[in-house]
Amino acid sequence: MALPTLLNSRSPLAAPAAQREILAALPLARSFEDAVAAAQTAPLTAAGVDVLQVNLGKRCNQACHHCHVDAGPDRREVMPDAIVDACLGVLARSGIQTLDITGGAPEMHPRFRDLVIKARRLGRRVIDRCNLTIATLPNYSDLPRFLAAHQVEVVASLPSYAASMTDRQRGDGVFEQSIAALREFNTFGYGVDGSGLVLNLVTNPVGAFLPASQAALERDWKRELQRQHGLVFNQLFTITNMPISRYLEWLEHSGNLAAYMGKLVQAFNPATVPGVMCRATLSVGWDGRLFDCDFNQMLDLPLAAAAPQSIVDLTNDAALQRVAARRIVTGPHCFGCTAGAGSSCGGATV
């Protein structure tokens, strides 16, 4: 059975302002802004918009312990048709080459397939951030076939190749469902050499520590998934757990918050700063509001005041140019993207 979300369990941490207040009160050795300044890369600014990352809503068939979106079956936020159309309009009149679709489980949105089809007709690269288990549900069993037909890249989340660790983070039985879904994706050519169908996996630590070497983990994962299940995939992305939402709640309740944040600050790597995802990505919330990244979106930290605030405002080149050159809004959570080898929606950054 899925966990209740923070919102529906009436947790104080369901409010982004409460999360920001907790993070701001931590006695960190230095602020993120000071760390970036010391790396001689301040202020942090966007370097264009290569990726439009669209969050279609918070509905999900899962409710995972680490979820920074606080998504789940009991959430009702869904992107309205007018906002979906506005996203397609921006793609059509801009040079943005990649549409990155996320959620929740984005496939549960009634316009998901329409969005994919129209973005592909525009010649855009499309990424679906899939939790895998959605493809095991009767109403979505043809998802791998649909995605393959439209050559959509799949970024699939799987905490571990060990069943116990995956189920610990995502719920009993999730690992077996995920393996079944991966097998179906492989059947349609995903992850198979020469198919052109990209299947990347995403893992994040089960605990209060940083990811291990992405390259080393990828070798282990490829060996073990092939040996144990006969499965293949293209790349493994390692992502650092961000101290927000349900993971923040776990850090607090387990007494790990201060130590984990201290670890992120200590592991700040200036070499990661040029490649942080906010510099090339524009994040669109389910209600159309604009953010520097998906994490800022969940903390309700909108774009800097000088930039357009909604996707419906991006109606001309001037507005797009202001977004492409905006100053990035930062906070203590940003240390999660710059610790060690860095962390982004595409994994390690250095």
Secondary structure, DSSP 8 states (H G I E B T S, - for coil): -----TTTTT-GGGSHHHHHHHHHTS--SS-HHHHHHHTT--S-B-----EEEEE-BSB-S---TT-SS--BTT---B--HHHHHHHHHHHHTS---EEEEESSSGGGSTTHHHHHHHHHHTT-EEEEEE-SGGGGSGGGTTHHHHHHHTT-EEEEE-S-SSHHHHHHHH-TTHHHHHHHHHHHHHHTTTT-TTS---EEEEE--SSSS----HHHHHHHHHHHHHHHH----S-EEE----SSHHHHHHHHHHT-HHHHHHHHHHTB-GGGGGG-GGGTEEEE-TTSBEESSHHHHHTT-B--TTS--BGGG--SHHHHHHHHT-B----GGGHHHHBTT--BTTB---
